[in-house]
Amino acid sequence: MDYAVTNPWFAIQVRNRYENSVTVHLAGKGYEWFLPLRKSRRRWSDRIKEIEQPLFPGYVFCRFDPLARLPILITPGVIGIVGIGKTPIPIEDSEILSIQTIVKSGLPSQPWPFLQIGERVRIDSGPLEGLEGILLQSKANHRLVVSVTLLQRSVAAEIDSACVSRVLHRQYKRGDRIGAGTEFGPVP
């Protein structure tokens, strides 16, 4: 069965450090899975080693039919499927595609706190071209934050701020005067 076409993505909550084991079991059962990893450096007393860690610790993404989820739930290491009560909630394909694009780009990325308020930008050039997210500044570097709304988790990738443009729709904060100002938005 072609899971990529017929079924949506879901987030599966897994036991601590069981992400790789769960993906092996899911692959053995024929499911399409996604475990975004990042490289990080760990220091031991005698050396520094580069290791891969999950961008979303405790979660694996998988495509499956929500009406036939028992094979997922009985997979060793699986705690449950993220949703409301016993109803799994699918993740937007665009959010998974954005995370996959960041991972494939090879740019440094890291887990980032979930953000709901902020300026949305679109990347105009480079390996992340076309992605939308929230632009942040950290010291001299700029980052694009892409979020998985259902998990309330985000990923940040370093970008060149010269490659971004403002997305026209804006999230308003309490106190903004909506409708006042010019075609470019409210008067500050």
GUSE-815068 format. One record per atom (N, C-alpha, C): residue number from 1; atom name; y, x, z; chain. Coordinates in steps of 0.001 Angstrom, whole numbers. Example, Ala and Ser with C-alpha at 12.3 -4.5 7.8 and 13.67 -1.06 7.14 Angstrom:
# GUSE-815068
NODE  num  atome        v        u        w  chaine
NODE    1      N    -5690    13190     7800       A
NODE    1     CA    -4500    12300     7800       A
NODE    1      C    -3300    13200     7800       A
NODE    2      N    -2250    12850     7080       A
NODE    2     CA    -1060    13670     7140       A
NODE    2      C       30    12900     7870       A
***
This chain:
# GUSE-815068
NODE  num  atome        v        u        w  chaine
NODE    1      N    -1182      839        0       A
NODE    1     CA        0        0        0       A
NODE    1      C     1237      878        0       A
NODE    2      N     2281      492     -735       A
NODE    2     CA     3504     1275     -833       A
NODE    2      C     4490      831      241       A
NODE    3      N     4524     1541     1363       A
NODE    3     CA     5380     1174     2479       A
NODE    3      C     6851     1380     2163       A
NODE    4      N     7162     2330     1282       A
NODE    4     CA     8545     2642      980       A
NODE    4      C     9260     1475      325       A
NODE    5      N     8555      636     -401       A
NODE    5     CA     9183     -459    -1122       A
NODE    5      C     9124    -1754     -324       A
NODE    6      N     8030    -2017      353       A
NODE    6     CA     7815    -3322      943       A
NODE    6      C     8241    -3456     2396       A
NODE    7      N     8348    -2404     3122       A
NODE    7     CA     8601    -2524     4553       A
NODE    7      C     9848    -1767     4987       A
NODE    8      N    10546    -2296     5998       A
NODE    8     CA    11735    -1609     6518       A
NODE    8      C    11364     -495     7495       A
NODE    9      N    12365      286     7841       A
NODE    9     CA    12219     1345     8844       A
NODE    9      C    12365      748    10236       A
NODE   10      N    11570     1266    11165       A
NODE   10     CA    11672      898    12569       A
NODE   10      C    11680     2173    13400       A
NODE   11      N    12254     2096    14593       A
NODE   11     CA    12226     3215    15533       A
NODE   11      C    11088     2981    16510       A
NODE   12      N    10255     3991    16679       A
NODE   12     CA     9134     3921    17612       A
NODE   12      C     9464     4846    18776       A
NODE   13      N     9432     4297    19984       A
NODE   13     CA     9656     5120    21166       A
NODE   13      C     8336     5772    21546       A
NODE   14      N     8380     7086    21776       A
NODE   14     CA     7163     7839    22086       A
NODE   14      C     7338     8596    23401       A
NODE   15      N     6224     9010    23963       A
NODE   15     CA     6261     9793    25197       A
NODE   15      C     6976    11117    24957       A
NODE   16      N     7504    11678    26032       A
NODE   16     CA     8214    12945    25971       A
NODE   16      C     7338    14027    25330       A
NODE   17      N     7864    14674    24302       A
NODE   17     CA     7209    15767    23573       A
NODE   17      C     5957    15336    22794       A
NODE   18      N     5828    14065    22476       A
NODE   18     CA     4707    13565    21683       A
NODE   18      C     5121    13247    20242       A
NODE   19      N     6338    13581    19855       A
NODE   19     CA     6827    13221    18528       A
NODE   19      C     5924    13748    17409       A
NODE   20      N     5571    15033    17458       A
NODE   20     CA     4736    15618    16401       A
NODE   20      C     3335    15016    16394       A
NODE   21      N     2764    14809    17549       A
NODE   21     CA     1431    14223    17644       A
NODE   21      C     1403    12812    17055       A
NODE   22      N     2422    12028    17362       A
NODE   22     CA     2488    10657    16840       A
NODE   22      C     2610    10675    15315       A
NODE   23      N     3410    11594    14764       A
NODE   23     CA     3549    11639    13299       A
NODE   23      C     2227    11996    12621       A
NODE   24      N     1434    12866    13235       A
NODE   24     CA      118    13212    12678       A
NODE   24      C     -778    11975    12649       A
NODE   25      N     -776    11206    13737       A
NODE   25     CA    -1588     9982    13787       A
NODE   25      C    -1099     8940    12773       A
NODE   26      N      233     8784    12664       A
NODE   26     CA      778     7809    11710       A
NODE   26      C      428     8193    10274       A
NODE   27      N      524     9474     9961       A
NODE   27     CA      169     9944     8614       A
NODE   27      C    -1310     9678     8346       A
NODE   28      N    -2166     9906     9347       A
NODE   28     CA    -3596     9658     9201       A
NODE   28      C    -3904     8192     8959       A
NODE   29      N    -3032     7315     9445       A
NODE   29     CA    -3216     5878     9240       A
NODE   29      C    -2548     5386     7948       A
NODE   30      N    -1883     6296     7235       A
NODE   30     CA    -1283     5953     5946       A
NODE   30      C      146     5450     6003       A
NODE   31      N      824     5631     7115       A
NODE   31     CA     2201     5163     7241       A
NODE   31      C     3186     6228     6794       A
NODE   32      N     4333     5777     6283       A
NODE   32     CA     5436     6684     5973       A
NODE   32      C     6253     6845     7246       A
NODE   33      N     6450     8087     7677       A
NODE   33     CA     7172     8357     8908       A
NODE   33      C     8285     9350     8631       A
NODE   34      N     9199     9447     9582       A
NODE   34     CA    10312    10391     9480       A
NODE   34      C    10639    10888    10876       A
NODE   35      N    10566    12206    11049       A
NODE   35     CA    10911    12850    12311       A
NODE   35      C    11969    13910    12011       A
NODE   36      N    13259    13552    12169       A
NODE   36     CA    14303    14544    11889       A
NODE   36      C    14301    15644    12939       A
NODE   37      N    14286    16890    12453       A
NODE   37     CA    14251    18054    13342       A
NODE   37      C    15494    18903    13145       A
NODE   38      N    15834    19647    14176       A
NODE   38     CA    16936    20605    14108       A
NODE   38      C    16440    21929    14643       A
NODE   39      N    17052    22993    14186       A
NODE   39     CA    16704    24322    14684       A
NODE   39      C    17625    24668    15836       A
NODE   40      N    17045    25237    16878       A
NODE   40     CA    17851    25696    18002       A
NODE   40      C    17275    27019    18494       A
NODE   41      N    18107    27765    19162       A
NODE   41     CA    17684    29077    19678       A
NODE   41      C    17402    28941    21160       A
NODE   42      N    16259    29444    21567       A
NODE   42     CA    15860    29449    22977       A
NODE   42      C    15771    30880    23457       A
NODE   43      N    16285    31103    24627       A
NODE   43     CA    16263    32451    25187       A
NODE   43      C    15222    32516    26293       A
NODE   44      N    14312    33450    26164       A
NODE   44     CA    13368    33768    27216       A
NODE   44      C    13815    35104    27826       A
NODE   45      N    13159    35533    28859       A
NODE   45     CA    13585    36758    29531       A
NODE   45      C    13496    37984    28628       A
NODE   46      N    12561    37976    27667       A
NODE   46     CA    12354    39159    26835       A
NODE   46      C    12754    38983    25368       A
NODE   47      N    13132    37752    24949       A
NODE   47     CA    13454    37561    23529       A
NODE   47      C    14221    36251    23320       A
NODE   48      N    14750    36117    22121       A
NODE   48     CA    15380    34866    21679       A
NODE   48      C    14559    34366    20499       A
NODE   49      N    14183    33099    20531       A
NODE   49     CA    13343    32535    19482       A
NODE   49      C    13986    31269    18926       A
NODE   50      N    13870    31093    17613       A
NODE   50     CA    14373    29877    16981       A
NODE   50      C    13236    28861    16924       A
NODE   51      N    13483    27667    17459       A
NODE   51     CA    12463    26613    17462       A
NODE   51      C    13040    25345    16850       A
NODE   52      N    12138    24438    16442       A
NODE   52     CA    12565    23140    15924       A
NODE   52      C    12388    22094    17006       A
NODE   53      N    13413    21262    17170       A
NODE   53     CA    13377    20186    18146       A
NODE   53      C    13793    18885    17460       A
NODE   54      N    13318    17740    17961       A
NODE   54     CA    13720    16460    17368       A
NODE   54      C    15220    16198    17558       A
NODE   55      N    15856    15662    16524       A
NODE   55     CA    17245    15247    16648       A
NODE   55      C    17370    14022    17551       A
NODE   56      N    16318    13208    17583       A
NODE   56     CA    16281    12015    18429       A
NODE   56      C    15063    12139    19348       A
NODE   57      N    15175    12915    20424       A
NODE   57     CA    14016    13100    21307       A
NODE   57      C    13484    11755    21808       A
NODE   58      N    12161    11604    21730       A
NODE   58     CA    11533    10379    22203       A
NODE   58      C    11418     9291    21160       A
NODE   59      N    11784     9594    19901       A
NODE   59     CA    11729     8582    18844       A
NODE   59      C    11171     9168    17552       A
NODE   60      N    10417     8333    16841       A
NODE   60     CA     9924     8628    15501       A
NODE   60      C    10251     7395    14663       A
NODE   61      N    10646     7597    13419       A
NODE   61     CA    10947     6482    12523       A
NODE   61      C     9746     6232    11626       A
NODE   62      N     9461     4974    11347       A
NODE   62     CA     8275     4632    10550       A
NODE   62      C     8526     3342     9783       A
NODE   63      N     7973     3283     8569       A
NODE   63     CA     7995     2051     7768       A
NODE   63      C     6679     1318     8012       A
NODE   64      N     6782       18     8346       A
NODE   64     CA     5569     -781     8505       A
NODE   64      C     5921    -2262     8498       A
NODE   65      N     4893    -3077     8337       A
NODE   65     CA     5038    -4530     8375       A
NODE   65      C     5116    -4936     9844       A
NODE   66      N     6222    -5541    10282       A
NODE   66     CA     6347    -5890    11694       A
NODE   66      C     5325    -6936    12160       A
NODE   67      N     4721    -7658    11216       A
NODE   67     CA     3708    -8651    11582       A
NODE   67      C     2340    -7997    11778       A
NODE   68      N     2202    -6746    11346       A
NODE   68     CA      937    -6007    11502       A
NODE   68      C     1221    -4702    12231       A
NODE   69      N     1776    -4803    13429       A
NODE   69     CA     2214    -3611    14167       A
NODE   69      C     1208    -3078    15181       A
NODE   70      N       77    -3743    15350       A
NODE   70     CA     -904    -3296    16336       A
NODE   70      C    -1367    -1852    16094       A
NODE   71      N    -1655    -1436    14832       A
NODE   71     CA    -2060      -28    14634       A
NODE   71      C    -1000      970    15108       A
NODE   72      N      268      578    15039       A
NODE   72     CA     1345     1453    15529       A
NODE   72      C     1294     1506    17054       A
NODE   73      N     1194      333    17662       A
NODE   73     CA     1258      243    19126       A
NODE   73      C       92      930    19836       A
NODE   74      N    -1070     1016    19173       A
NODE   74     CA    -2223     1650    19817       A
NODE   74      C    -2335     3144    19501       A
NODE   75      N    -1349     3668    18791       A
NODE   75     CA    -1328     5095    18476       A
NODE   75      C    -1074     5886    19766       A
NODE   76      N    -1894     6915    20036       A
NODE   76     CA    -1684     7714    21252       A
NODE   76      C     -279     8309    21303       A
NODE   77      N      378     8127    22437       A
NODE   77     CA     1728     8647    22634       A
NODE   77      C     2825     7626    22386       A
NODE   78      N     2495     6498    21758       A
NODE   78     CA     3506     5475    21472       A
NODE   78      C     3741     4633    22715       A
NODE   79      N     5008     4465    23077       A
NODE   79     CA     5402     3604    24194       A
NODE   79      C     5654     2189    23686       A
NODE   80      N     6356     2080    22564       A
NODE   80     CA     6665      773    22011       A
NODE   80      C     7545      895    20785       A
NODE   81      N     7885     -258    20231       A
NODE   81     CA     8757     -324    19065       A
NODE   81      C    10101     -847    19541       A
NODE   82      N    11177     -188    19133       A
NODE   82     CA    12508     -576    19578       A
NODE   82      C    12867    -1931    18982       A
NODE   83      N    13312    -2827    19847       A
NODE   83     CA    13698    -4157    19404       A
NODE   83      C    14239    -4971    20553       A
NODE   84      N    14262    -6271    20350       A
NODE   84     CA    14704    -7196    21384       A
NODE   84      C    13472    -7929    21878       A
NODE   85      N    13128    -7733    23147       A
NODE   85     CA    11899    -8300    23682       A
NODE   85      C    10714    -7702    22948       A
NODE   86      N     9890    -8566    22386       A
NODE   86     CA     8734    -8092    21616       A
NODE   86      C     8989    -8149    20115       A
NODE   87      N    10232    -8408    19723       A
NODE   87     CA    10582    -8487    18303       A
NODE   87      C    11182    -7171    17836       A
NODE   88      N    10475    -6428    16966       A
NODE   88     CA    11036    -5169    16444       A
NODE   88      C    12279    -5454    15587       A
NODE   89      N    13277    -4609    15709       A
NODE   89     CA    14496    -4727    14925       A
NODE   89      C    14512    -3582    13910       A
NODE   90      N    14609    -3915    12603       A
NODE   90     CA    14622    -2847    11585       A
NODE   90      C    15916    -2037    11620       A
NODE   91      N    15824     -813    11140       A
NODE   91     CA    16972       81    11022       A
NODE   91      C    17429       31     9577       A
NODE   92      N    18731       32     9375       A
NODE   92     CA    19298        6     8029       A
NODE   92      C    18794     1210     7221       A
NODE   93      N    18365      958     5988       A
NODE   93     CA    17922     2047     5106       A
NODE   93      C    19017     3096     4934       A
NODE   94      N    20282     2647     4880       A
NODE   94     CA    21390     3588     4677       A
NODE   94      C    21519     4559     5857       A
NODE   95      N    21217     4099     7078       A
NODE   95     CA    21295     4990     8236       A
NODE   95      C    20199     6047     8170       A
NODE   96      N    18977     5650     7793       A
NODE   96     CA    17878     6621     7660       A
NODE   96      C    18185     7598     6530       A
NODE   97      N    18694     7082     5401       A
NODE   97     CA    19029     7942     4261       A
NODE   97      C    20103     8962     4656       A
NODE   98      N    21084     8547     5444       A
NODE   98     CA    22125     9476     5895       A
NODE   98      C    21539    10588     6757       A
NODE   99      N    20657    10243     7663       A
NODE   99     CA    20015    11251     8527       A
NODE   99      C    19157    12194     7672       A
NODE  100      N    18393    11627     6711       A
NODE  100     CA    17563    12460     5834       A
NODE  100      C    18426    13424     5027       A
NODE  101      N    19580    12972     4555       A
NODE  101     CA    20470    13824     3769       A
NODE  101      C    21007    14967     4614       A
NODE  102      N    21373    14685     5859       A
NODE  102     CA    21860    15745     6748       A
NODE  102      C    20760    16772     7002       A
NODE  103      N    19542    16319     7269       A
NODE  103     CA    18431    17239     7539       A
NODE  103      C    18144    18105     6312       A
NODE  104      N    18117    17485     5122       A
NODE  104     CA    17826    18229     3886       A
NODE  104      C    18936    19209     3523       A
NODE  105      N    20180    18946     3953       A
NODE  105     CA    21308    19793     3581       A
NODE  105      C    21193    21200     4167       A
NODE  106      N    20489    21323     5280       A
NODE  106     CA    20373    22627     5928       A
NODE  106      C    21576    22995     6777       A
NODE  107      N    22582    22123     6830       A
NODE  107     CA    23752    22399     7657       A
NODE  107      C    23369    22309     9136       A
NODE  108      N    24040    23092     9980       A
NODE  108     CA    23741    22986    11416       A
NODE  108      C    24018    21560    11904       A
NODE  109      N    23088    20991    12631       A
NODE  109     CA    23272    19645    13179       A
NODE  109      C    22764    19632    14605       A
NODE  110      N    23177    18624    15340       A
NODE  110     CA    22789    18523    16742       A
NODE  110      C    22882    17075    17180       A
NODE  111      N    22141    16697    18229       A
NODE  111     CA    22312    15345    18764       A
NODE  111      C    23751    15168    19238       A
NODE  112      N    24251    13945    19138       A
NODE  112     CA    25626    13670    19494       A
NODE  112      C    25699    12323    20186       A
NODE  113      N    26551    12161    21178       A
NODE  113     CA    26655    10857    21835       A
NODE  113      C    27047     9768    20832       A
NODE  114      N    26517     8559    21007       A
NODE  114     CA    26816     7455    20107       A
NODE  114      C    28289     7084    20216       A
NODE  115      N    28935     6885    19080       A
NODE  115     CA    30350     6535    19053       A
NODE  115      C    30540     5199    18346       A
NODE  116      N    31316     4327    18915       A
NODE  116     CA    31629     3061    18260       A
NODE  116      C    33064     3030    17774       A
NODE  117      N    33920     3782    18390       A
NODE  117     CA    35332     3744    18050       A
NODE  117      C    35699     5066    17403       A
NODE  118      N    36433     5017    16296       A
NODE  118     CA    36882     6251    15666       A
NODE  118      C    37168     6064    14199       A
NODE  119      N    37672     7095    13598       A
NODE  119     CA    38050     7077    12196       A
NODE  119      C    36819     7319    11323       A
NODE  120      N    36570     6413    10400       A
NODE  120     CA    35452     6582     9466       A
NODE  120      C    35935     7366     8257       A
NODE  121      N    35095     8304     7811       A
NODE  121     CA    35430     9108     6639       A
NODE  121      C    34246     9122     5680       A
NODE  122      N    34529     9471     4442       A
NODE  122     CA    33500     9628     3408       A
NODE  122      C    33584    11065     2919       A
NODE  123      N    32424    11706     2765       A
NODE  123     CA    32367    13072     2250       A
NODE  123      C    32491    13000      724       A
NODE  124      N    33469    13753      167       A
NODE  124     CA    33748    13704    -1265       A
NODE  124      C    33047    14791    -2067       A
NODE  125      N    32607    15863    -1406       A
NODE  125     CA    31940    16934    -2143       A
NODE  125      C    31023    17695    -1204       A
NODE  126      N    30163    18518    -1795       A
NODE  126     CA    29245    19322    -1002       A
NODE  126      C    27899    18637     -836       A
NODE  127      N    27012    19214      -13       A
NODE  127     CA    25647    18697      118       A
NODE  127      C    25566    17319      773       A
NODE  128      N    26619    16881     1464       A
NODE  128     CA    26615    15564     2113       A
NODE  128      C    27465    14544     1351       A
NODE  129      N    27779    14844       91       A
NODE  129     CA    28639    13970     -708       A
NODE  129      C    28158    12520     -683       A
NODE  130      N    29104    11608     -434       A
NODE  130     CA    28802    10185     -433       A
NODE  130      C    28492     9605      931       A
NODE  131      N    28211    10458     1914       A
NODE  131     CA    27910     9940     3252       A
NODE  131      C    29188     9464     3929       A
NODE  132      N    29032     8454     4778       A
NODE  132     CA    30130     7988     5598       A
NODE  132      C    29773     8208     7049       A
NODE  133      N    30769     8503     7849       A
NODE  133     CA    30558     8689     9271       A
NODE  133      C    31894     8816     9965       A
NODE  134      N    31865     9299    11174       A
NODE  134     CA    33067     9451    11982       A
NODE  134      C    33429    10922    12030       A
NODE  135      N    34671    11232    11756       A
NODE  135     CA    35135    12615    11767       A
NODE  135      C    35627    12982    13159       A
NODE  136      N    35118    14091    13677       A
NODE  136     CA    35538    14618    14971       A
NODE  136      C    35977    16055    14791       A
NODE  137      N    36787    16531    15710       A
NODE  137     CA    37168    17939    15698       A
NODE  137      C    36716    18573    16997       A
NODE  138      N    36057    19716    16884       A
NODE  138     CA    35599    20454    18049       A
NODE  138      C    36058    21895    17872       A
NODE  139      N    37027    22284    18640       A
NODE  139     CA    37656    23598    18526       A
NODE  139      C    38169    23765    17100       A
NODE  140      N    37710    24775    16362       A
NODE  140     CA    38190    25003    15005       A
NODE  140      C    37314    24313    13962       A
NODE  141      N    36190    23723    14383       A
NODE  141     CA    35253    23118    13444       A
NODE  141      C    35439    21605    13371       A
NODE  142      N    35036    21033    12245       A
NODE  142     CA    35014    19586    12080       A
NODE  142      C    33572    19149    11956       A
NODE  143      N    33291    17955    12440       A
NODE  143     CA    31932    17415    12385       A
NODE  143      C    31971    16000    11845       A
NODE  144      N    30911    15637    11119       A
NODE  144     CA    30693    14265    10698       A
NODE  144      C    29609    13703    11590       A
NODE  145      N    29861    12564    12214       A
NODE  145     CA    28884    11926    13078       A
NODE  145      C    28299    10731    12348       A
NODE  146      N    26976    10709    12206       A
NODE  146     CA    26244     9601    11597       A
NODE  146      C    25407     8965    12695       A
NODE  147      N    25440     7639    12784       A
NODE  147     CA    24803     6939    13896       A
NODE  147      C    23661     6042    13458       A
NODE  148      N    22670     5902    14336       A
NODE  148     CA    21625     4891    14214       A
NODE  148      C    21993     3841    15264       A
NODE  149      N    22579     2751    14796       A
NODE  149     CA    23152     1746    15685       A
NODE  149      C    22127     1188    16651       A
NODE  150      N    20929      877    16172       A
NODE  150     CA    19912      261    17014       A
NODE  150      C    19559     1129    18219       A
NODE  151      N    19456     2440    18010       A
NODE  151     CA    19093     3351    19093       A
NODE  151      C    20295     3765    19937       A
NODE  152      N    21506     3494    19438       A
NODE  152     CA    22733     3949    20080       A
NODE  152      C    22684     5465    20255       A
NODE  153      N    22266     6132    19179       A
NODE  153     CA    22206     7596    19133       A
NODE  153      C    22891     8047    17854       A
NODE  154      N    23356     9272    17858       A
NODE  154     CA    24062     9809    16707       A
NODE  154      C    23660    11248    16465       A
NODE  155      N    24005    11730    15271       A
NODE  155     CA    23777    13115    14877       A
NODE  155      C    25094    13639    14329       A
NODE  156      N    25444    14875    14670       A
NODE  156     CA    26666    15492    14175       A
NODE  156      C    26314    16688    13306       A
NODE  157      N    26984    16797    12161       A
NODE  157     CA    26809    17946    11271       A
NODE  157      C    28176    18575    11024       A
NODE  158      N    28224    19903    11007       A
NODE  158     CA    29487    20587    10735       A
NODE  158      C    29845    20428     9268       A
NODE  159      N    31126    20141     9002       A
NODE  159     CA    31594    19936     7639       A
NODE  159      C    32941    20614     7453       A
NODE  160      N    33351    20731     6204       A
NODE  160     CA    34685    21209     5860       A
NODE  160      C    35579    19979     5752       A
NODE  161      N    36604    19897     6580       A
NODE  161     CA    37446    18698     6603       A
NODE  161      C    38201    18486     5292       A
NODE  162      N    38295    19508     4459       A
NODE  162     CA    38949    19345     3164       A
NODE  162      C    38103    18507     2207       A
NODE  163      N    36843    18287     2546       A
NODE  163     CA    35928    17545     1671       A
NODE  163      C    35831    16064     2032       A
NODE  164      N    36691    15571     2922       A
NODE  164     CA    36567    14176     3352       A
NODE  164      C    37778    13356     2940       A
NODE  165      N    37545    12053     2788       A
NODE  165     CA    38640    11125     2572       A
NODE  165      C    38460     9942     3501       A
NODE  166      N    39546     9303     3825       A
NODE  166     CA    39541     8185     4761       A
NODE  166      C    38876     6969     4125       A
NODE  167      N    38033     6283     4896       A
NODE  167     CA    37438     5028     4458       A
NODE  167      C    38441     3941     4796       A
NODE  168      N    38696     3032     3847       A
NODE  168     CA    39766     2062     4028       A
NODE  168      C    39555     1092     5168       A
NODE  169      N    38313      609     5380       A
NODE  169     CA    38132     -309     6506       A
NODE  169      C    38203      481     7798       A
NODE  170      N    38857      -84     8792       A
NODE  170     CA    39097      624    10046       A
NODE  170      C    38678     -239    11218       A
NODE  171      N    38139      384    12239       A
NODE  171     CA    37849     -331    13475       A
NODE  171      C    39104     -302    14335       A
NODE  172      N    39534    -1445    14776       A
NODE  172     CA    40741    -1540    15587       A
NODE  172      C    40404    -1454    17064       A
NODE  173      N    41292     -803    17807       A
NODE  173     CA    41140     -703    19240       A
NODE  173      C    42022    -1761    19896       A
NODE  174      N    41691    -2095    21118       A
NODE  174     CA    42508    -3040    21873       A
NODE  174      C    43941    -2525    21904       A
NODE  175      N    44892    -3399    21614       A
NODE  175     CA    46300    -3009    21629       A
NODE  175      C    46853    -2730    20245       A
NODE  176      N    45997    -2515    19211       A
NODE  176     CA    46496    -2315    17853       A
NODE  176      C    47146    -3591    17362       A
NODE  177      N    48224    -3430    16592       A
NODE  177     CA    48877    -4595    16002       A
NODE  177      C    48272    -4821    14628       A
NODE  178      N    47344    -5732    14525       A
NODE  178     CA    46659    -6014    13263       A
NODE  178      C    47590    -6790    12358       A
NODE  179      N    47672    -6355    11098       A
NODE  179     CA    48488    -7056    10117       A
NODE  179      C    49885    -6483     9986       A
NODE  180      N    50349    -5749    10948       A
NODE  180     CA    51671    -5149    10870       A
NODE  180      C    51588    -3848    10096       A
NODE  181      N    52643    -3510     9389       A
NODE  181     CA    52671    -2221     8727       A
NODE  181      C    52551    -2318     7225       A
NODE  182      N    51999    -1268     6615       A
NODE  182     CA    51935    -1165     5174       A
NODE  182      C    50514    -1371     4685       A
NODE  183      N    50329    -1157     3394       A
NODE  183     CA    48989    -1290     2812       A
NODE  183      C    48039     -221     3355       A
NODE  184      N    48574      804     3999       A
NODE  184     CA    47741     1879     4529       A
NODE  184      C    47287     1642     5957       A
NODE  185      N    47620      494     6513       A
NODE  185     CA    47145      182     7855       A
NODE  185      C    48267     -175     8794       A
NODE  186      N    47940     -411    10046       A
NODE  186     CA    48934     -835    11011       A
NODE  186      C    49908      281    11349       A
NODE  187      N    51068     -114    11780       A
NODE  187     CA    52076      851    12220       A
NODE  187      C    51619     1419    13545       A
NODE  188      N    51612     2737    13705       A
NODE  188     CA    51160     3322    14976       A
NODE  188      C    52064     2975    16133       A
***
